[in-house]
Amino acid sequence: MKSGMIRGIVLIAAGIFLVYWAQSHSPKDFGQVVGNAVSGGYTMSEPWYYVCLGLGIVVGVVGVLRTFKSMK
């Protein structure tokens, strides 16, 4: 595998993880907020939720573009 493709795959995985992380710690879902309080988890503030979600999307898109670029 080319190094660009490996970097692209790693960036895609990192982007997916960041989006998952943002969704699993969302400030919107009240049931999850209560569940996190009981289990010792936490909920992100709304600005950090959107920062993490946006960063995950950007990193994932860059990973896809880098992967396609290395395939040519």
PQR file of N, CA, C, O and H, with PARSE charges and radii, in Angstrom:
ATOM      1  N   MET A   1       0.841  -1.187   0.000 -0.4000 1.5000
ATOM      2  CA  MET A   1       0.000   0.000   0.000 -0.0000 2.0000
ATOM      3  C   MET A   1       0.880   1.242   0.000  0.5500 1.7000
ATOM      4  O   MET A   1       1.968   1.254   0.576 -0.5500 1.4000
ATOM      5  N   LYS A   2       0.397   2.265  -0.645 -0.4000 1.5000
ATOM      6  CA  LYS A   2       1.110   3.533  -0.660 -0.0000 2.0000
ATOM      7  C   LYS A   2       0.922   4.236   0.677  0.5500 1.7000
ATOM      8  O   LYS A   2      -0.082   4.039   1.362 -0.5500 1.4000
ATOM      9  H   LYS A   2      -0.487   2.256  -1.112  0.4000 1.0000
ATOM     10  N   SER A   3       1.906   5.063   1.040 -0.4000 1.5000
ATOM     11  CA  SER A   3       1.813   5.759   2.325 -0.0000 2.0000
ATOM     12  C   SER A   3       0.659   6.756   2.332  0.5500 1.7000
ATOM     13  O   SER A   3       0.049   6.981   3.377 -0.5500 1.4000
ATOM     14  H   SER A   3       2.721   5.223   0.484  0.4000 1.0000
ATOM     15  N   GLY A   4       0.348   7.358   1.181 -0.4000 1.5000
ATOM     16  CA  GLY A   4      -0.784   8.279   1.107 -0.0000 2.0000
ATOM     17  C   GLY A   4      -2.107   7.587   1.368  0.5500 1.7000
ATOM     18  O   GLY A   4      -3.012   8.158   1.977 -0.5500 1.4000
ATOM     19  H   GLY A   4       0.844   7.175   0.332  0.4000 1.0000
ATOM     20  N   MET A   5      -2.212   6.349   0.900 -0.4000 1.5000
ATOM     21  CA  MET A   5      -3.444   5.597   1.120 -0.0000 2.0000
ATOM     22  C   MET A   5      -3.582   5.217   2.593  0.5500 1.7000
ATOM     23  O   MET A   5      -4.677   5.267   3.154 -0.5500 1.4000
ATOM     24  H   MET A   5      -1.477   5.886   0.404  0.4000 1.0000
ATOM     25  N   ILE A   6      -2.482   4.843   3.203 -0.4000 1.5000
ATOM     26  CA  ILE A   6      -2.519   4.492   4.628 -0.0000 2.0000
ATOM     27  C   ILE A   6      -2.900   5.711   5.455  0.5500 1.7000
ATOM     28  O   ILE A   6      -3.725   5.613   6.363 -0.5500 1.4000
ATOM     29  H   ILE A   6      -1.593   4.803   2.747  0.4000 1.0000
ATOM     30  N   ARG A   7      -2.304   6.863   5.144 -0.4000 1.5000
ATOM     31  CA  ARG A   7      -2.664   8.098   5.857 -0.0000 2.0000
ATOM     32  C   ARG A   7      -4.137   8.437   5.648  0.5500 1.7000
ATOM     33  O   ARG A   7      -4.819   8.864   6.579 -0.5500 1.4000
ATOM     34  H   ARG A   7      -1.634   6.942   4.406  0.4000 1.0000
ATOM     35  N   GLY A   8      -4.619   8.246   4.434 -0.4000 1.5000
ATOM     36  CA  GLY A   8      -6.022   8.514   4.154 -0.0000 2.0000
ATOM     37  C   GLY A   8      -6.949   7.625   4.957  0.5500 1.7000
ATOM     38  O   GLY A   8      -7.954   8.089   5.496 -0.5500 1.4000
ATOM     39  H   GLY A   8      -4.064   7.899   3.677  0.4000 1.0000
ATOM     40  N   ILE A   9      -6.615   6.353   5.037 -0.4000 1.5000
ATOM     41  CA  ILE A   9      -7.431   5.413   5.809 -0.0000 2.0000
ATOM     42  C   ILE A   9      -7.405   5.768   7.294  0.5500 1.7000
ATOM     43  O   ILE A   9      -8.427   5.679   7.975 -0.5500 1.4000
ATOM     44  H   ILE A   9      -5.798   5.976   4.599  0.4000 1.0000
ATOM     45  N   VAL A  10      -6.245   6.167   7.790 -0.4000 1.5000
ATOM     46  CA  VAL A  10      -6.138   6.573   9.197 -0.0000 2.0000
ATOM     47  C   VAL A  10      -6.972   7.827   9.448  0.5500 1.7000
ATOM     48  O   VAL A  10      -7.639   7.932  10.477 -0.5500 1.4000
ATOM     49  H   VAL A  10      -5.415   6.239   7.237  0.4000 1.0000
ATOM     50  N   LEU A  11      -6.937   8.774   8.515 -0.4000 1.5000
ATOM     51  CA  LEU A  11      -7.740   9.988   8.680 -0.0000 2.0000
ATOM     52  C   LEU A  11      -9.236   9.684   8.622  0.5500 1.7000
ATOM     53  O   LEU A  11     -10.017  10.275   9.367 -0.5500 1.4000
ATOM     54  H   LEU A  11      -6.394   8.689   7.680  0.4000 1.0000
ATOM     55  N   ILE A  12      -9.634   8.777   7.753 -0.4000 1.5000
ATOM     56  CA  ILE A  12     -11.048   8.378   7.701 -0.0000 2.0000
ATOM     57  C   ILE A  12     -11.470   7.760   9.032  0.5500 1.7000
ATOM     58  O   ILE A  12     -12.539   8.074   9.556 -0.5500 1.4000
ATOM     59  H   ILE A  12      -9.000   8.297   7.147  0.4000 1.0000
ATOM     60  N   ALA A  13     -10.633   6.884   9.574 -0.4000 1.5000
ATOM     61  CA  ALA A  13     -10.947   6.247  10.862 -0.0000 2.0000
ATOM     62  C   ALA A  13     -11.017   7.288  11.979  0.5500 1.7000
ATOM     63  O   ALA A  13     -11.898   7.222  12.836 -0.5500 1.4000
ATOM     64  H   ALA A  13      -9.765   6.629   9.149  0.4000 1.0000
ATOM     65  N   ALA A  14     -10.087   8.249  11.971 -0.4000 1.5000
ATOM     66  CA  ALA A  14     -10.101   9.301  12.994 -0.0000 2.0000
ATOM     67  C   ALA A  14     -11.349  10.166  12.859  0.5500 1.7000
ATOM     68  O   ALA A  14     -11.949  10.543  13.865 -0.5500 1.4000
ATOM     69  H   ALA A  14      -9.371   8.303  11.275  0.4000 1.0000
ATOM     70  N   GLY A  15     -11.744  10.480  11.639 -0.4000 1.5000
ATOM     71  CA  GLY A  15     -12.956  11.266  11.423 -0.0000 2.0000
ATOM     72  C   GLY A  15     -14.201  10.543  11.895  0.5500 1.7000
ATOM     73  O   GLY A  15     -15.075  11.143  12.522 -0.5500 1.4000
ATOM     74  H   GLY A  15     -11.256  10.173  10.822  0.4000 1.0000
ATOM     75  N   ILE A  16     -14.285   9.255  11.596 -0.4000 1.5000
ATOM     76  CA  ILE A  16     -15.429   8.456  12.052 -0.0000 2.0000
ATOM     77  C   ILE A  16     -15.469   8.411  13.575  0.5500 1.7000
ATOM     78  O   ILE A  16     -16.538   8.524  14.176 -0.5500 1.4000
ATOM     79  H   ILE A  16     -13.576   8.768  11.087  0.4000 1.0000
ATOM     80  N   PHE A  17     -14.305   8.247  14.199 -0.4000 1.5000
ATOM     81  CA  PHE A  17     -14.262   8.212  15.658 -0.0000 2.0000
ATOM     82  C   PHE A  17     -14.711   9.543  16.254  0.5500 1.7000
ATOM     83  O   PHE A  17     -15.468   9.557  17.224 -0.5500 1.4000
ATOM     84  H   PHE A  17     -13.436   8.155  13.712  0.4000 1.0000
ATOM     85  N   LEU A  18     -14.255  10.666  15.687 -0.4000 1.5000
ATOM     86  CA  LEU A  18     -14.646  11.972  16.227 -0.0000 2.0000
ATOM     87  C   LEU A  18     -16.150  12.211  16.096  0.5500 1.7000
ATOM     88  O   LEU A  18     -16.773  12.755  17.009 -0.5500 1.4000
ATOM     89  H   LEU A  18     -13.640  10.656  14.898  0.4000 1.0000
ATOM     90  N   VAL A  19     -16.730  11.812  14.981 -0.4000 1.5000
ATOM     91  CA  VAL A  19     -18.179  11.960  14.812 -0.0000 2.0000
ATOM     92  C   VAL A  19     -18.914  11.054  15.801  0.5500 1.7000
ATOM     93  O   VAL A  19     -19.901  11.470  16.406 -0.5500 1.4000
ATOM     94  H   VAL A  19     -16.225  11.370  14.240  0.4000 1.0000
ATOM     95  N   TYR A  20     -18.437   9.820  15.967 -0.4000 1.5000
ATOM     96  CA  TYR A  20     -19.041   8.909  16.945 -0.0000 2.0000
ATOM     97  C   TYR A  20     -18.937   9.484  18.360  0.5500 1.7000
ATOM     98  O   TYR A  20     -19.897   9.448  19.129 -0.5500 1.4000
ATOM     99  H   TYR A  20     -17.635   9.482  15.475  0.4000 1.0000
ATOM    100  N   TRP A  21     -17.760  10.012  18.687 -0.4000 1.5000
ATOM    101  CA  TRP A  21     -17.529  10.582  20.020 -0.0000 2.0000
ATOM    102  C   TRP A  21     -18.488  11.743  20.270  0.5500 1.7000
ATOM    103  O   TRP A  21     -19.072  11.843  21.348 -0.5500 1.4000
ATOM    104  H   TRP A  21     -16.980  10.041  18.062  0.4000 1.0000
ATOM    105  N   ALA A  22     -18.651  12.611  19.288 -0.4000 1.5000
ATOM    106  CA  ALA A  22     -19.559  13.745  19.439 -0.0000 2.0000
ATOM    107  C   ALA A  22     -20.997  13.264  19.613  0.5500 1.7000
ATOM    108  O   ALA A  22     -21.729  13.790  20.451 -0.5500 1.4000
ATOM    109  H   ALA A  22     -18.176  12.530  18.412  0.4000 1.0000
ATOM    110  N   GLN A  23     -21.404  12.274  18.834 -0.4000 1.5000
ATOM    111  CA  GLN A  23     -22.777  11.785  18.932 -0.0000 2.0000
ATOM    112  C   GLN A  23     -23.037  11.057  20.248  0.5500 1.7000
ATOM    113  O   GLN A  23     -24.137  11.136  20.795 -0.5500 1.4000
ATOM    114  H   GLN A  23     -20.809  11.846  18.154  0.4000 1.0000
ATOM    115  N   SER A  24     -22.038  10.356  20.754 -0.4000 1.5000
ATOM    116  CA  SER A  24     -22.248   9.607  21.995 -0.0000 2.0000
ATOM    117  C   SER A  24     -22.192  10.498  23.232  0.5500 1.7000
ATOM    118  O   SER A  24     -22.597  10.072  24.313 -0.5500 1.4000
ATOM    119  H   SER A  24     -21.145  10.292  20.310  0.4000 1.0000
ATOM    120  N   HIS A  25     -21.697  11.727  23.092 -0.4000 1.5000
ATOM    121  CA  HIS A  25     -21.649  12.668  24.212 -0.0000 2.0000
ATOM    122  C   HIS A  25     -22.446  13.930  23.892  0.5500 1.7000
ATOM    123  O   HIS A  25     -22.104  15.022  24.345 -0.5500 1.4000
ATOM    124  H   HIS A  25     -21.368  12.073  22.213  0.4000 1.0000
ATOM    125  N   SER A  26     -23.499  13.772  23.116 -0.4000 1.5000
ATOM    126  CA  SER A  26     -24.319  14.882  22.647 -0.0000 2.0000
ATOM    127  C   SER A  26     -25.025  15.587  23.803  0.5500 1.7000
ATOM    128  O   SER A  26     -25.513  14.926  24.719 -0.5500 1.4000
ATOM    129  H   SER A  26     -23.777  12.885  22.748  0.4000 1.0000
ATOM    130  N   PRO A  27     -25.086  16.925  23.775 -0.5600 1.5000
ATOM    131  CA  PRO A  27     -25.798  17.650  24.828  0.2800 2.0000
ATOM    132  C   PRO A  27     -27.310  17.671  24.624  0.5500 1.7000
ATOM    133  O   PRO A  27     -28.030  18.167  25.491 -0.5500 1.4000
ATOM    134  N   LYS A  28     -27.811  17.153  23.513 -0.4000 1.5000
ATOM    135  CA  LYS A  28     -29.234  17.273  23.183 -0.0000 2.0000
ATOM    136  C   LYS A  28     -30.109  16.178  23.784  0.5500 1.7000
ATOM    137  O   LYS A  28     -31.241  16.455  24.182 -0.5500 1.4000
ATOM    138  H   LYS A  28     -27.226  16.750  22.808  0.4000 1.0000
ATOM    139  N   ASP A  29     -29.627  14.971  23.860 -0.4000 1.5000
ATOM    140  CA  ASP A  29     -30.450  13.835  24.267 -0.0000 2.0000
ATOM    141  C   ASP A  29     -30.543  13.777  25.791  0.5500 1.7000
ATOM    142  O   ASP A  29     -29.569  13.432  26.460 -0.5500 1.4000
ATOM    143  H   ASP A  29     -28.708  14.746  23.537  0.4000 1.0000
ATOM    144  N   PHE A  30     -31.708  14.113  26.338 -0.4000 1.5000
ATOM    145  CA  PHE A  30     -31.868  14.178  27.791 -0.0000 2.0000
ATOM    146  C   PHE A  30     -31.703  12.818  28.447  0.5500 1.7000
ATOM    147  O   PHE A  30     -31.127  12.726  29.531 -0.5500 1.4000
ATOM    148  H   PHE A  30     -32.499  14.393  25.795  0.4000 1.0000
ATOM    149  N   GLY A  31     -32.194  11.763  27.817 -0.4000 1.5000
ATOM    150  CA  GLY A  31     -32.048  10.423  28.381 -0.0000 2.0000
ATOM    151  C   GLY A  31     -30.593  10.022  28.508  0.5500 1.7000
ATOM    152  O   GLY A  31     -30.200   9.365  29.472 -0.5500 1.4000
ATOM    153  H   GLY A  31     -32.662  11.837  26.937  0.4000 1.0000
ATOM    154  N   GLN A  32     -29.801  10.418  27.536 -0.4000 1.5000
ATOM    155  CA  GLN A  32     -28.378  10.099  27.591 -0.0000 2.0000
ATOM    156  C   GLN A  32     -27.674  10.941  28.659  0.5500 1.7000
ATOM    157  O   GLN A  32     -26.732  10.467  29.295 -0.5500 1.4000
ATOM    158  H   GLN A  32     -30.121  10.952  26.753  0.4000 1.0000
ATOM    159  N   VAL A  33     -28.121  12.182  28.859 -0.4000 1.5000
ATOM    160  CA  VAL A  33     -27.545  13.028  29.902 -0.0000 2.0000
ATOM    161  C   VAL A  33     -27.763  12.387  31.263  0.5500 1.7000
ATOM    162  O   VAL A  33     -26.845  12.337  32.082 -0.5500 1.4000
ATOM    163  H   VAL A  33     -28.886  12.566  28.342  0.4000 1.0000
ATOM    164  N   VAL A  34     -28.975  11.897  31.509 -0.4000 1.5000
ATOM    165  CA  VAL A  34     -29.281  11.232  32.780 -0.0000 2.0000
ATOM    166  C   VAL A  34     -28.467   9.948  32.907  0.5500 1.7000
ATOM    167  O   VAL A  34     -27.916   9.665  33.972 -0.5500 1.4000
ATOM    168  H   VAL A  34     -29.720  11.937  30.844  0.4000 1.0000
ATOM    169  N   GLY A  35     -28.388   9.175  31.835 -0.4000 1.5000
ATOM    170  CA  GLY A  35     -27.601   7.938  31.856 -0.0000 2.0000
ATOM    171  C   GLY A  35     -26.132   8.200  32.117  0.5500 1.7000
ATOM    172  O   GLY A  35     -25.491   7.446  32.848 -0.5500 1.4000
ATOM    173  H   GLY A  35     -28.835   9.405  30.971  0.4000 1.0000
ATOM    174  N   ASN A  36     -25.589   9.257  31.531 -0.4000 1.5000
ATOM    175  CA  ASN A  36     -24.188   9.605  31.772 -0.0000 2.0000
ATOM    176  C   ASN A  36     -23.967  10.038  33.217  0.5500 1.7000
ATOM    177  O   ASN A  36     -22.937   9.720  33.811 -0.5500 1.4000
ATOM    178  H   ASN A  36     -26.110   9.870  30.938  0.4000 1.0000
ATOM    179  N   ALA A  37     -24.923  10.758  33.779 -0.4000 1.5000
ATOM    180  CA  ALA A  37     -24.788  11.186  35.171 -0.0000 2.0000
ATOM    181  C   ALA A  37     -24.792   9.986  36.112  0.5500 1.7000
ATOM    182  O   ALA A  37     -24.048   9.963  37.093 -0.5500 1.4000
ATOM    183  H   ALA A  37     -25.760  11.017  33.296  0.4000 1.0000
ATOM    184  N   VAL A  38     -25.618   9.001  35.821 -0.4000 1.5000
ATOM    185  CA  VAL A  38     -25.701   7.806  36.661 -0.0000 2.0000
ATOM    186  C   VAL A  38     -24.453   6.940  36.503  0.5500 1.7000
ATOM    187  O   VAL A  38     -23.931   6.416  37.487 -0.5500 1.4000
ATOM    188  H   VAL A  38     -26.222   9.020  35.025  0.4000 1.0000
ATOM    189  N   SER A  39     -23.975   6.788  35.272 -0.4000 1.5000
ATOM    190  CA  SER A  39     -22.846   5.889  35.023 -0.0000 2.0000
ATOM    191  C   SER A  39     -21.484   6.547  35.218  0.5500 1.7000
ATOM    192  O   SER A  39     -20.458   5.876  35.115 -0.5500 1.4000
ATOM    193  H   SER A  39     -24.399   7.214  34.472  0.4000 1.0000
ATOM    194  N   GLY A  40     -21.458   7.836  35.496 -0.4000 1.5000
ATOM    195  CA  GLY A  40     -20.182   8.520  35.690 -0.0000 2.0000
ATOM    196  C   GLY A  40     -19.602   9.083  34.410  0.5500 1.7000
ATOM    197  O   GLY A  40     -18.465   9.554  34.407 -0.5500 1.4000
ATOM    198  H   GLY A  40     -22.291   8.382  35.581  0.4000 1.0000
ATOM    199  N   GLY A  41     -20.359   9.046  33.315 -0.4000 1.5000
ATOM    200  CA  GLY A  41     -19.909   9.614  32.045 -0.0000 2.0000
ATOM    201  C   GLY A  41     -20.112  11.120  32.045  0.5500 1.7000
ATOM    202  O   GLY A  41     -20.434  11.715  33.074 -0.5500 1.4000
ATOM    203  H   GLY A  41     -21.283   8.663  33.317  0.4000 1.0000
ATOM    204  N   TYR A  42     -19.926  11.719  30.901 -0.4000 1.5000
ATOM    205  CA  TYR A  42     -20.125  13.157  30.808 -0.0000 2.0000
ATOM    206  C   TYR A  42     -20.787  13.509  29.489  0.5500 1.7000
ATOM    207  O   TYR A  42     -20.860  12.695  28.568 -0.5500 1.4000
ATOM    208  H   TYR A  42     -19.665  11.236  30.065  0.4000 1.0000
ATOM    209  N   THR A  43     -21.265  14.736  29.422 -0.4000 1.5000
ATOM    210  CA  THR A  43     -21.887  15.269  28.221 -0.0000 2.0000
ATOM    211  C   THR A  43     -21.130  16.520  27.818  0.5500 1.7000
ATOM    212  O   THR A  43     -20.809  17.355  28.664 -0.5500 1.4000
ATOM    213  H   THR A  43     -21.206  15.397  30.170  0.4000 1.0000
ATOM    214  N   MET A  44     -20.843  16.657  26.530 -0.4000 1.5000
ATOM    215  CA  MET A  44     -20.125  17.838  26.044 -0.0000 2.0000
ATOM    216  C   MET A  44     -21.036  19.053  26.061  0.5500 1.7000
ATOM    217  O   MET A  44     -22.255  18.938  25.939 -0.5500 1.4000
ATOM    218  H   MET A  44     -21.104  15.979  25.842  0.4000 1.0000
ATOM    219  N   SER A  45     -20.419  20.228  26.216 -0.4000 1.5000
ATOM    220  CA  SER A  45     -21.180  21.455  26.045 -0.0000 2.0000
ATOM    221  C   SER A  45     -21.518  21.604  24.563  0.5500 1.7000
ATOM    222  O   SER A  45     -20.882  20.990  23.707 -0.5500 1.4000
ATOM    223  H   SER A  45     -19.428  20.322  26.315  0.4000 1.0000
ATOM    224  N   GLU A  46     -22.508  22.410  24.277 -0.4000 1.5000
ATOM    225  CA  GLU A  46     -22.968  22.524  22.893 -0.0000 2.0000
ATOM    226  C   GLU A  46     -21.898  23.063  21.941  0.5500 1.7000
ATOM    227  O   GLU A  46     -21.770  22.536  20.835 -0.5500 1.4000
ATOM    228  H   GLU A  46     -23.025  22.909  24.972  0.4000 1.0000
ATOM    229  N   PRO A  47     -21.113  24.097  22.319 -0.5600 1.5000
ATOM    230  CA  PRO A  47     -20.065  24.548  21.387  0.2800 2.0000
ATOM    231  C   PRO A  47     -19.020  23.468  21.097  0.5500 1.7000
ATOM    232  O   PRO A  47     -18.609  23.302  19.949 -0.5500 1.4000
ATOM    233  N   TRP A  48     -18.590  22.737  22.120 -0.4000 1.5000
ATOM    234  CA  TRP A  48     -17.595  21.685  21.907 -0.0000 2.0000
ATOM    235  C   TRP A  48     -18.173  20.519  21.122  0.5500 1.7000
ATOM    236  O   TRP A  48     -17.447  19.843  20.393 -0.5500 1.4000
ATOM    237  H   TRP A  48     -18.924  22.871  23.053  0.4000 1.0000
ATOM    238  N   TYR A  49     -19.461  20.280  21.262 -0.4000 1.5000
ATOM    239  CA  TYR A  49     -20.127  19.246  20.468 -0.0000 2.0000
ATOM    240  C   TYR A  49     -20.013  19.575  18.984  0.5500 1.7000
ATOM    241  O   TYR A  49     -19.646  18.722  18.176 -0.5500 1.4000
ATOM    242  H   TYR A  49     -20.050  20.829  21.854  0.4000 1.0000
ATOM    243  N   TYR A  50     -20.329  20.818  18.633 -0.4000 1.5000
ATOM    244  CA  TYR A  50     -20.269  21.209  17.226 -0.0000 2.0000
ATOM    245  C   TYR A  50     -18.836  21.287  16.712  0.5500 1.7000
ATOM    246  O   TYR A  50     -18.592  20.979  15.546 -0.5500 1.4000
ATOM    247  H   TYR A  50     -20.627  21.511  19.289  0.4000 1.0000
ATOM    248  N   VAL A  51     -17.889  21.687  17.544 -0.4000 1.5000
ATOM    249  CA  VAL A  51     -16.480  21.698  17.144 -0.0000 2.0000
ATOM    250  C   VAL A  51     -16.013  20.278  16.845  0.5500 1.7000
ATOM    251  O   VAL A  51     -15.382  20.033  15.817 -0.5500 1.4000
ATOM    252  H   VAL A  51     -18.087  21.937  18.492  0.4000 1.0000
ATOM    253  N   CYS A  52     -16.316  19.356  17.728 -0.4000 1.5000
ATOM    254  CA  CYS A  52     -15.895  17.961  17.548 -0.0000 2.0000
ATOM    255  C   CYS A  52     -16.579  17.337  16.334  0.5500 1.7000
ATOM    256  O   CYS A  52     -15.945  16.605  15.574 -0.5500 1.4000
ATOM    257  H   CYS A  52     -16.828  19.555  18.564  0.4000 1.0000
ATOM    258  N   LEU A  53     -17.846  17.618  16.152 -0.4000 1.5000
ATOM    259  CA  LEU A  53     -18.580  17.087  15.007 -0.0000 2.0000
ATOM    260  C   LEU A  53     -18.025  17.644  13.694  0.5500 1.7000
ATOM    261  O   LEU A  53     -17.806  16.896  12.742 -0.5500 1.4000
ATOM    262  H   LEU A  53     -18.360  18.212  16.770  0.4000 1.0000
ATOM    263  N   GLY A  54     -17.802  18.947  13.650 -0.4000 1.5000
ATOM    264  CA  GLY A  54     -17.251  19.570  12.442 -0.0000 2.0000
ATOM    265  C   GLY A  54     -15.850  19.093  12.138  0.5500 1.7000
ATOM    266  O   GLY A  54     -15.512  18.840  10.982 -0.5500 1.4000
ATOM    267  H   GLY A  54     -17.981  19.555  14.424  0.4000 1.0000
ATOM    268  N   LEU A  55     -15.028  18.968  13.173 -0.4000 1.5000
ATOM    269  CA  LEU A  55     -13.659  18.489  12.982 -0.0000 2.0000
ATOM    270  C   LEU A  55     -13.652  17.053  12.469  0.5500 1.7000
ATOM    271  O   LEU A  55     -12.847  16.706  11.604 -0.5500 1.4000
ATOM    272  H   LEU A  55     -15.303  19.173  14.112  0.4000 1.0000
ATOM    273  N   GLY A  56     -14.535  16.229  12.993 -0.4000 1.5000
ATOM    274  CA  GLY A  56     -14.626  14.850  12.525 -0.0000 2.0000
ATOM    275  C   GLY A  56     -15.021  14.764  11.064  0.5500 1.7000
ATOM    276  O   GLY A  56     -14.486  13.944  10.317 -0.5500 1.4000
ATOM    277  H   GLY A  56     -15.188  16.511  13.695  0.4000 1.0000
ATOM    278  N   ILE A  57     -15.958  15.611  10.655 -0.4000 1.5000
ATOM    279  CA  ILE A  57     -16.383  15.622   9.254 -0.0000 2.0000
ATOM    280  C   ILE A  57     -15.244  16.078   8.354  0.5500 1.7000
ATOM    281  O   ILE A  57     -14.997  15.476   7.309 -0.5500 1.4000
ATOM    282  H   ILE A  57     -16.392  16.277  11.262  0.4000 1.0000
ATOM    283  N   VAL A  58     -14.548  17.142   8.755 -0.4000 1.5000
ATOM    284  CA  VAL A  58     -13.440  17.660   7.943 -0.0000 2.0000
ATOM    285  C   VAL A  58     -12.319  16.633   7.832  0.5500 1.7000
ATOM    286  O   VAL A  58     -11.795  16.402   6.743 -0.5500 1.4000
ATOM    287  H   VAL A  58     -14.749  17.632   9.604  0.4000 1.0000
ATOM    288  N   VAL A  59     -11.949  16.020   8.946 -0.4000 1.5000
ATOM    289  CA  VAL A  59     -10.875  15.020   8.928 -0.0000 2.0000
ATOM    290  C   VAL A  59     -11.273  13.831   8.057  0.5500 1.7000
ATOM    291  O   VAL A  59     -10.446  13.310   7.309 -0.5500 1.4000
ATOM    292  H   VAL A  59     -12.375  16.207   9.831  0.4000 1.0000
ATOM    293  N   GLY A  60     -12.514  13.402   8.144 -0.4000 1.5000
ATOM    294  CA  GLY A  60     -12.978  12.292   7.317 -0.0000 2.0000
ATOM    295  C   GLY A  60     -12.957  12.617   5.833  0.5500 1.7000
ATOM    296  O   GLY A  60     -12.550  11.786   5.020 -0.5500 1.4000
ATOM    297  H   GLY A  60     -13.186  13.825   8.751  0.4000 1.0000
ATOM    298  N   VAL A  61     -13.391  13.820   5.472 -0.4000 1.5000
ATOM    299  CA  VAL A  61     -13.387  14.227   4.063 -0.0000 2.0000
ATOM    300  C   VAL A  61     -11.959  14.328   3.537  0.5500 1.7000
ATOM    301  O   VAL A  61     -11.679  13.901   2.417 -0.5500 1.4000
ATOM    302  H   VAL A  61     -13.721  14.495   6.132  0.4000 1.0000
ATOM    303  N   VAL A  62     -11.052  14.892   4.338 -0.4000 1.5000
ATOM    304  CA  VAL A  62      -9.646  14.963   3.931 -0.0000 2.0000
ATOM    305  C   VAL A  62      -9.088  13.556   3.742  0.5500 1.7000
ATOM    306  O   VAL A  62      -8.321  13.315   2.809 -0.5500 1.4000
ATOM    307  H   VAL A  62     -11.279  15.239   5.248  0.4000 1.0000
ATOM    308  N   GLY A  63      -9.459  12.641   4.603 -0.4000 1.5000
ATOM    309  CA  GLY A  63      -9.012  11.259   4.463 -0.0000 2.0000
ATOM    310  C   GLY A  63      -9.509  10.609   3.188  0.5500 1.7000
ATOM    311  O   GLY A  63      -8.762   9.896   2.518 -0.5500 1.4000
ATOM    312  H   GLY A  63     -10.082  12.837   5.361  0.4000 1.0000
ATOM    313  N   VAL A  64     -10.771  10.852   2.847 -0.4000 1.5000
ATOM    314  CA  VAL A  64     -11.322  10.300   1.604 -0.0000 2.0000
ATOM    315  C   VAL A  64     -10.603  10.897   0.397  0.5500 1.7000
ATOM    316  O   VAL A  64     -10.234  10.175  -0.530 -0.5500 1.4000
ATOM    317  H   VAL A  64     -11.377  11.431   3.392  0.4000 1.0000
ATOM    318  N   LEU A  65     -10.407  12.207   0.408 -0.4000 1.5000
ATOM    319  CA  LEU A  65      -9.716  12.850  -0.713 -0.0000 2.0000
ATOM    320  C   LEU A  65      -8.279  12.360  -0.848  0.5500 1.7000
ATOM    321  O   LEU A  65      -7.798  12.132  -1.958 -0.5500 1.4000
ATOM    322  H   LEU A  65     -10.707  12.793   1.160  0.4000 1.0000
ATOM    323  N   ARG A  66      -7.601  12.199   0.276 -0.4000 1.5000
ATOM    324  CA  ARG A  66      -6.217  11.717   0.231 -0.0000 2.0000
ATOM    325  C   ARG A  66      -6.159  10.276  -0.280  0.5500 1.7000
ATOM    326  O   ARG A  66      -5.246   9.913  -1.022 -0.5500 1.4000
ATOM    327  H   ARG A  66      -7.992  12.384   1.178  0.4000 1.0000
ATOM    328  N   THR A  67      -7.124   9.469   0.114 -0.4000 1.5000
ATOM    329  CA  THR A  67      -7.161   8.082  -0.356 -0.0000 2.0000
ATOM    330  C   THR A  67      -7.397   8.026  -1.866  0.5500 1.7000
ATOM    331  O   THR A  67      -6.716   7.285  -2.576 -0.5500 1.4000
ATOM    332  H   THR A  67      -7.865   9.764   0.717  0.4000 1.0000
ATOM    333  N   PHE A  68      -8.360   8.809  -2.353 -0.4000 1.5000
ATOM    334  CA  PHE A  68      -8.617   8.825  -3.797 -0.0000 2.0000
ATOM    335  C   PHE A  68      -7.427   9.369  -4.573  0.5500 1.7000
ATOM    336  O   PHE A  68      -7.116   8.883  -5.661 -0.5500 1.4000
ATOM    337  H   PHE A  68      -8.913   9.410  -1.776  0.4000 1.0000
ATOM    338  N   LYS A  69      -6.763  10.376  -4.016 -0.4000 1.5000
ATOM    339  CA  LYS A  69      -5.601  10.956  -4.694 -0.0000 2.0000
ATOM    340  C   LYS A  69      -4.468   9.936  -4.807  0.5500 1.7000
ATOM    341  O   LYS A  69      -3.776   9.888  -5.823 -0.5500 1.4000
ATOM    342  H   LYS A  69      -7.016  10.771  -3.133  0.4000 1.0000
ATOM    343  N   SER A  70      -4.281   9.134  -3.783 -0.4000 1.5000
ATOM    344  CA  SER A  70      -3.193   8.154  -3.819 -0.0000 2.0000
ATOM    345  C   SER A  70      -3.521   6.966  -4.725  0.5500 1.7000
ATOM    346  O   SER A  70      -2.619   6.230  -5.123 -0.5500 1.4000
ATOM    347  H   SER A  70      -4.844   9.173  -2.957  0.4000 1.0000
ATOM    348  N   MET A  71      -4.797   6.771  -5.054 -0.4000 1.5000
ATOM    349  CA  MET A  71      -5.185   5.671  -5.935 -0.0000 2.0000
ATOM    350  C   MET A  71      -4.894   5.981  -7.403  0.5500 1.7000
ATOM    351  O   MET A  71      -4.801   5.065  -8.220 -0.5500 1.4000
ATOM    352  H   MET A  71      -5.530   7.369  -4.731  0.4000 1.0000
ATOM    353  N   LYS A  72      -4.753   7.242  -7.739 -0.4000 1.5000
ATOM    354  CA  LYS A  72      -4.503   7.630  -9.139 -0.0000 2.0000
ATOM    355  C   LYS A  72      -3.079   7.410  -9.547  0.5500 1.7000
ATOM    356  O   LYS A  72      -2.714   7.688 -10.689 -0.5500 1.4000
ATOM    357  H   LYS A  72      -4.828   7.986  -7.076  0.4000 1.0000
TER
END
